[in-house]
Amino acid sequence: MNDDGMDLRARNKQATREAIGRAALRLAIERGPHGLALVRVHDIATAAGVSPRTYNNYFSSREEAICAFQADQSRRAGQALRARPAEEPLDQAVTAAVIDLYTDPEPDKAGLRMIMMTPELEGEALKAFSMAEGPLAEAIAARTGTDLARDVYPAVMAAAVTGAVRVAGRHWLEPGNTEPFAAVLRRTLSCVFSATPPAPPEPSAPPQPSAPPRARAVSERPERNNGR
């Protein structure tokens, strides 16, 4: 199969995954936070226009299907940063990449509220955000020329960025908040970059072998008192 055929197959699979995810989230919203148990696999598959067997090929639980969009976004976090211009400063590059990723399109408030206010779904969403940390840390390390094996900065920064996204979501859902999500997200991300990146640690010098104890010279030996 040529590359075009492989790309078409991948696009079709992604389209099916997205259709199932949208159907699962829509049904969950309709049933409400206390009706999650009423959302059946058969219902989701029917709403998405697929068979239950096809559904099971993509998802192992209702929670995973409902949070599929968030998971797919998170997987693209590192790729989104790598796509930014190389000359862009790190704070600007990360901010632009994350805002583009999570606000195009702007999140559906009803869906996001459903996910963040339902414990089972919030746990699944946390897993989705955790997926972003590894690729995002690798992209930060590549942009800053940092060795991931020696320096914790990229991993800490990636965790802080995903945390800022979650905080932005909670704040955006507060009653009376009419700000665009992009504005809230930009503000939370600015907190992440308010500190100066730490300098990389200096390579530790190998331990020097300790010198053997010096034998005292003959002249240093105490003279015996021969009764004199």
C-alpha positions in Angstrom: 0.0 0.0 0.0 1.4 3.4 -0.9 1.7 6.4 1.4 -1.5 8.0 0.2 -3.4 4.8 1.0 -1.9 4.6 4.5 -2.7 8.3 5.1 -6.3 7.7 3.9 -6.7 4.7 6.2 -5.3 6.7 9.2 -7.6 9.6 8.4 -10.6 7.3 8.3 -9.7 5.7 11.6 -9.3 9.1 13.2 -12.6 10.2 11.8 -14.3 7.1 13.2 -12.7 7.7 16.6 -13.8 11.3 16.6 -17.4 10.4 15.7 -17.6 7.9 18.5 -16.1 10.4 20.9 -18.5 13.1 19.9 -21.5 10.7 20.2 -20.3 9.5 23.7 -19.9 13.1 25.0 -23.3 14.2 23.6 -25.1 11.3 25.2 -23.3 11.9 28.5 -24.4 15.6 28.5 -28.0 14.6 27.7 -28.1 12.1 30.6 -26.4 14.5 33.1 -23.6 13.8 35.6 -25.7 11.4 37.6 -26.8 9.5 34.5 -23.4 8.4 33.3 -24.1 4.8 34.1 -27.1 5.0 31.8 -24.9 5.6 28.8 -24.5 2.2 27.1 -22.0 1.1 24.6 -24.9 0.1 22.2 -26.3 3.7 22.5 -22.9 5.3 21.7 -22.3 3.0 18.8 -25.8 3.6 17.3 -25.4 7.4 17.7 -22.0 7.3 16.0 -23.3 5.0 13.2 -20.9 2.1 14.0 -21.3 -1.4 15.4 -20.6 -2.2 19.0 -17.7 -4.3 17.8 -16.2 -1.3 16.0 -16.7 0.8 19.2 -14.7 -1.8 21.2 -11.9 -1.7 18.7 -11.4 2.0 19.6 -12.3 2.3 23.3 -12.2 0.1 26.4 -14.6 2.2 28.5 -17.3 4.9 28.2 -15.1 7.3 30.1 -12.3 6.8 27.6 -14.7 7.5 24.7 -16.2 10.6 26.3 -12.7 12.1 26.9 -11.3 11.1 23.5 -11.1 14.6 22.2 -9.1 15.8 25.2 -6.8 12.8 24.9 -6.2 13.5 21.2 -5.4 17.1 21.9 -2.9 16.2 24.5 -1.1 13.8 22.3 -0.5 16.7 19.9 1.0 19.0 22.4 4.7 18.2 21.7 4.0 18.3 17.9 2.3 21.7 18.2 5.4 23.2 20.0 7.8 21.7 17.4 5.8 23.4 14.7 6.5 26.9 16.1 9.3 29.0 14.5 12.7 28.1 15.8 13.6 31.7 16.6 10.6 32.2 18.9 11.4 32.5 22.6 10.3 29.5 24.6 7.5 31.3 26.5 6.0 32.7 23.4 6.3 29.5 21.5 4.7 27.4 24.2 1.9 29.9 24.8 1.1 30.2 21.1 1.2 26.4 20.6 -1.0 25.6 23.6 -3.6 28.3 22.9 -3.8 27.2 19.2 -4.2 23.6 20.3 -6.8 24.0 23.0 -8.9 26.9 21.6 -9.3 25.9 17.9 -12.1 25.2 18.3 -13.0 26.8 21.6 -14.0 24.1 24.1 -17.7 23.3 24.5 -18.6 24.6 28.0 -21.3 21.9 28.6 -18.9 19.1 27.6 -16.0 20.5 29.6 -18.2 21.0 32.6 -19.5 17.5 32.3 -16.0 16.1 32.3 -14.6 18.2 35.1 -17.5 17.8 37.4 -17.9 14.0 37.1 -15.2 12.2 39.2 -14.9 9.2 36.8 -14.5 11.5 33.8 -12.1 13.9 35.6 -9.8 11.0 36.3 -9.8 10.0 32.7 -9.2 13.6 31.7 -6.2 13.7 34.0 -4.8 10.7 32.2 -5.2 12.5 29.0 -3.3 15.5 30.3 -0.5 13.2 31.6 -0.1 12.0 28.0 0.9 15.5 27.0 3.8 15.8 29.4 6.3 13.4 27.9 6.1 14.7 24.3 5.9 18.3 25.5 9.0 17.8 27.7 10.9 16.3 24.7 9.9 19.3 22.5 11.0 21.8 25.2 14.3 20.0 25.6 14.9 20.1 21.9 14.1 23.8 21.7 16.3 24.7 24.7 19.1 22.2 23.9 18.6 20.5 27.3 19.5 17.0 28.1 16.4 15.3 29.5 18.5 12.7 31.3 20.4 15.3 33.3 18.1 18.3 33.6 14.6 18.3 35.2 13.6 21.6 33.7 11.8 20.4 30.6 9.7 17.8 32.5 8.8 20.3 35.3 7.9 22.9 32.6 5.7 20.4 30.8 3.9 19.4 34.0 3.4 23.1 34.8 2.0 23.9 31.4 -0.6 21.0 31.5 -1.5 22.1 35.0 -2.1 25.6 33.7 -4.5 24.3 31.1 -6.5 22.5 33.8 -6.6 25.6 36.0 -7.7 27.6 33.0 -10.5 25.2 32.4 -11.8 25.3 36.0 -11.7 29.1 36.0 -13.4 29.4 32.7 -16.3 27.3 34.0 -16.9 29.6 37.0 -20.4 31.1 37.0 -20.5 34.5 35.3 -17.2 34.2 33.5 -17.7 35.4 30.0 -14.0 35.6 28.9 -12.9 33.7 25.9 -11.0 30.6 26.9 -7.9 31.8 25.1 -7.7 34.9 27.4 -8.0 32.7 30.5 -5.4 30.2 29.2 -3.0 33.0 28.3 -3.2 34.3 31.8 -2.6 31.0 33.5 0.3 30.2 31.1 1.9 33.6 32.0 2.2 32.3 35.6 4.3 29.4 34.4 6.8 31.6 32.7 7.1 34.2 35.4 10.2 32.5 36.8 13.6 32.4 35.2 14.7 29.0 34.0 17.4 27.5 36.3 20.9 27.1 35.0 21.9 23.6 34.0 23.8 21.7 36.8 27.5 21.6 36.5 29.0 18.2 35.8 30.1 16.6 39.0 33.9 15.9 39.2 34.8 12.3 39.7 35.9 11.6 43.3 39.6 11.7 44.0 41.2 8.7 45.6 42.2 9.4 49.1 46.0 9.3 49.8 47.3 6.5 52.0 48.3 7.6 55.5 51.9 8.9 55.5 54.4 6.9 57.5 56.1 9.0 60.0 59.8 9.6 59.4 62.3 8.1 61.7 63.1 11.5 63.1 59.4 11.9 64.0 59.4 8.8 66.2 59.4 9.5 69.9 62.7 8.8 71.5 62.6 6.1 74.1 63.4 7.2 77.6 66.2 4.8 78.6 66.1 5.9 82.2 68.1 9.0 81.5 
